[in-house]
Amino acid sequence: MRNRLFAVATLALLVGAPALAQAETTIIRRDAPDVVVERPASERKTVETRESGDGCASKTVTKENDLGDRKTVTKEVCD
């Protein structure tokens, strides 16, 4: 029984050791392309804040550039 247990342990060691030795570290590098974001020289920004009697308030921000691109974001908070 001891010899069989010793043989199984030796076999496991011999089979497992090369598998551990083959473990390698893989490094993946991703080179991102250069991204250039051109921002307009002048940008108009309008902020509008409103409060209501029921405890709610809203804030609206509108941005517009020289090209006419416009973005509006509204946030509402209620207590």
Number of C-alpha atoms within 10 A of each C-alpha: 6 7 8 9 10 11 12 12 12 12 11 11 11 11 11 11 10 10 9 9 8 8 8 7 6 6 6 6 6 6 6 6 6 6 6 6 6 6 8 10 7 10 14 10 13 10 12 10 12 10 13 9 6 8 9 12 15 14 14 14 14 14 15 16 15 11 9 9 9 13 11 12 10 12 10 12 10 10 6
